[in-house]
Amino acid sequence: MARERVVVVGASLAGVTVVDELRRRGFGGELTLVGDEPHSAYNRPALSKGFLSGADTLESIALPALSCEVDQRVGVAATGIDGDRREIVLADGDRLPFDHLVITTGARARTMADLGAADPGVRESTFRDVSDARTLRDRLVDRPRVVIVGAGILGMELASTCAAAGSAVTVVDRQRPLRAQLGRSLSDLVADAAIARGVTLAHHPAGVRLRGSGTPAVELADGRRFEGDLVISAVGCRPNLEWLGGTGLIADGDVRIDDRCRVAPGILAAGDVAAFRGDHGHRRTPWWTSALDQAHTAAATLLGGDDAAPLVPSPYFWTQQFGITLRVCGALPVRGRPTVVAGSPAEGLLLTWPDGRGGATAAAVNRRIPISRLRALTRATPSDTPMEVRR
Ligand SMILES: Cc1cc2nc3c(=O)[nH]c(=O)nc-3n(C[C@H](O)[C@H](O)[C@H](O)COP(=O)(O)OP(=O)(O)OC[C@H]3O[C@@H](n4cnc5c(N)ncnc54)[C@H](O)[C@@H]3O)c2cc1C
């Protein structure tokens, strides 16, 4: 391994972490990092929070500069793999020979058109990168009426920041906010806080469609229509896999990793692009700490092979919206009502739900707690004293 060539494609959290970790652990071979964004890596979660509100700049949300020697190809996409010659083909015509490849090309925003729920010609905005965030931030100056499709974590964060900037905001979904993942108690908590800040929420179980052309109207299955100056779809993300077409590395639309982040001999993957096998088949966990954990495992596997410690997924994410800071650890979706482990709505709460496998999903609501403690709660079976969580 010492003199071998490693190419990492995708220069965001997962890619940068793999590269940094390899050098930190003494890898002395050739290391190349390829990224199609025109600038260095940044903290993507900050886009919908401090960057959109104007509190942060691209400089303040930059990931720490690489502290090691790496050949960096910035602003150029990988377009394919020449399997016979073991080379990565770049959009500028260059080719990069590799002994080992790490796929860290992440994901992009899914659209309503992707879901077959938009009329032809609809102008749909999405929010994934710094360019999307700049565009929205500039538009918020004029306080446009904003309609957001999708009441998940990202949709509600955008709603929170747009409302704080003075826009009239409507969020439309098939369900109440965050309900599908976090259950009724936390959904009600967030919905109450959103409504208290003037946000309009609308849902219908039969779904939403974007109608018309140009800036669309958002229509619910019961005929209610919502019009805005701006319609933003926040309906999940899909992995960036097109450049892997024809390589045989994609199975049922996924790049599947094993517990050492291996996809095929000499090829690994980590981060939002990678699907890991869990109880319900292969799933991507497009969260910050999952990308970080997988990147560490991929680097360890490159250096140690079967001796590397396997990945032990411990899903964790956080969100800030409408004055609520929420940290959640463990399997989703949660089922049933939570048990209050500590606190109160006024002073901050610690909640758990049984996960059906002898452990729990744990959440901290407006309560500072080290991740390690939140993780420890996921290993305990909660007692059965459910509660209503209202502000
Ligand atoms: C707005 C927003 C808010 C978020 N908030 C939170 C949060 O609060 N908490 C949380 O846990 N997670 C959050 N996330 C998720 C978190 O940001 C991701 O899990 C994390 O960024 C994944 O890192 P990654 O490196 O795997 O992928 P990405 O960050 O998607 O990076 C992949 C990189 O690869 C590049 N790329 C793609 N294709 C190619 C190609 N062919 N050639 C070269 N380069 C390519 C992409 O342009 C990109 O730079 C948020 C995400 C977004 C979009």
The ligand as a Tripos MOL2 file, in Angstrom:
@<TRIPOS>MOLECULE
LIG
   53    58     1     0     0
SMALL
NO_CHARGES

@<TRIPOS>ATOM
      1 C1        -28.6310   22.3230    3.2150 C.3       1 LIG1
      2 C2        -28.1900   21.0940    3.9670 C.ar      1 LIG1
      3 C3        -28.2640   21.0640    5.3460 C.ar      1 LIG1
      4 C4        -27.8390   19.9460    6.0380 C.ar      1 LIG1
      5 N1        -27.9590   19.9460    7.3950 N.ar      1 LIG1
      6 C5        -27.5550   18.8670    8.0770 C.ar      1 LIG1
      7 C6        -27.6640   18.8470    9.5050 C.ar      1 LIG1
      8 O1        -28.1290   19.8070   10.1220 O.2       1 LIG1
      9 N2        -27.2220   17.7440   10.1650 N.ar      1 LIG1
     10 C7        -26.6830   16.6770    9.5060 C.ar      1 LIG1
     11 O2        -26.3120   15.6920   10.1440 O.2       1 LIG1
     12 N3        -26.5610   16.6660    8.1510 N.ar      1 LIG1
     13 C8        -26.9890   17.7350    7.4370 C.ar      1 LIG1
     14 N4        -26.8740   17.7290    6.0670 N.ar      1 LIG1
     15 C9        -26.2770   16.5590    5.3990 C.3       1 LIG1
     16 C10       -24.7440   16.6800    5.3040 C.3       1 LIG1
     17 O3        -24.3970   17.9380    4.8040 O.3       1 LIG1
     18 C11       -24.2300   15.5840    4.3870 C.3       1 LIG1
     19 O4        -24.5020   14.3440    5.0080 O.3       1 LIG1
     20 C12       -22.7340   15.6790    4.0890 C.3       1 LIG1
     21 O5        -22.4600   16.8740    3.4180 O.3       1 LIG1
     22 C13       -22.3050   14.4840    3.2340 C.3       1 LIG1
     23 O6        -20.9930   14.6640    2.7990 O.3       1 LIG1
     24 P1        -20.4540   13.9030    1.5040 P.3       1 LIG1
     25 O7        -19.0320   14.3270    1.3720 O.co2     1 LIG1
     26 O8        -20.7810   12.4790    1.5680 O.co2     1 LIG1
     27 O9        -21.3220   14.4420    0.2730 O.3       1 LIG1
     28 P2        -21.5580   15.8890   -0.3070 P.3       1 LIG1
     29 O10       -21.4500   16.9130    0.7650 O.co2     1 LIG1
     30 O11       -22.8030   15.8120   -1.1220 O.co2     1 LIG1
     31 O12       -20.3280   16.1170   -1.2980 O.3       1 LIG1
     32 C14       -20.1270   15.4090   -2.4770 C.3       1 LIG1
     33 C15       -19.1760   16.2280   -3.3380 C.3       1 LIG1
     34 O13       -18.8640   15.4920   -4.5300 O.3       1 LIG1
     35 C16       -18.9860   16.3620   -5.6450 C.3       1 LIG1
     36 N5        -19.2330   15.5570   -6.8550 N.ar      1 LIG1
     37 C17       -20.3880   14.9690   -7.2390 C.ar      1 LIG1
     38 N6        -20.2160   14.3020   -8.4020 N.ar      1 LIG1
     39 C18       -18.9200   14.4820   -8.7630 C.ar      1 LIG1
     40 C19       -18.1460   14.0400   -9.8620 C.ar      1 LIG1
     41 N7        -18.6420   13.2600  -10.8330 N.pl3     1 LIG1
     42 N8        -16.8340   14.4080   -9.9290 N.ar      1 LIG1
     43 C20       -16.2820   15.1960   -8.9500 C.ar      1 LIG1
     44 N9        -16.9980   15.6450   -7.8700 N.ar      1 LIG1
     45 C21       -18.2880   15.2820   -7.7860 C.ar      1 LIG1
     46 C22       -20.1530   17.2530   -5.2520 C.3       1 LIG1
     47 O14       -20.2190   18.4350   -6.0310 O.3       1 LIG1
     48 C23       -19.7910   17.5410   -3.7960 C.3       1 LIG1
     49 O15       -18.8600   18.5690   -3.6900 O.3       1 LIG1
     50 C24       -27.3150   18.8320    5.3400 C.ar      1 LIG1
     51 C25       -27.2630   18.8570    3.9400 C.ar      1 LIG1
     52 C26       -27.6970   19.9720    3.2540 C.ar      1 LIG1
     53 C27       -27.6600   19.9830    1.7360 C.3       1 LIG1
@<TRIPOS>BOND
     1     1     2 1
     2     2     3 ar
     3     2    52 ar
     4     3     4 ar
     5     4     5 ar
     6     4    50 ar
     7     5     6 ar
     8     6     7 ar
     9     6    13 1
    10     7     8 2
    11     7     9 ar
    12     9    10 ar
    13    10    11 2
    14    10    12 ar
    15    12    13 ar
    16    13    14 ar
    17    14    15 1
    18    14    50 ar
    19    15    16 1
    20    16    17 1
    21    16    18 1
    22    18    19 1
    23    18    20 1
    24    20    21 1
    25    20    22 1
    26    22    23 1
    27    23    24 1
    28    24    25 2
    29    24    26 1
    30    24    27 1
    31    27    28 1
    32    28    29 2
    33    28    30 1
    34    28    31 1
    35    31    32 1
    36    32    33 1
    37    33    34 1
    38    33    48 1
    39    34    35 1
    40    35    36 1
    41    35    46 1
    42    36    37 ar
    43    36    45 ar
    44    37    38 ar
    45    38    39 ar
    46    39    40 ar
    47    39    45 ar
    48    40    41 1
    49    40    42 ar
    50    42    43 ar
    51    43    44 ar
    52    44    45 ar
    53    46    47 1
    54    46    48 1
    55    48    49 1
    56    50    51 ar
    57    51    52 ar
    58    52    53 1
@<TRIPOS>SUBSTRUCTURE
     1 LIG1         1 GROUP 0 **** ****
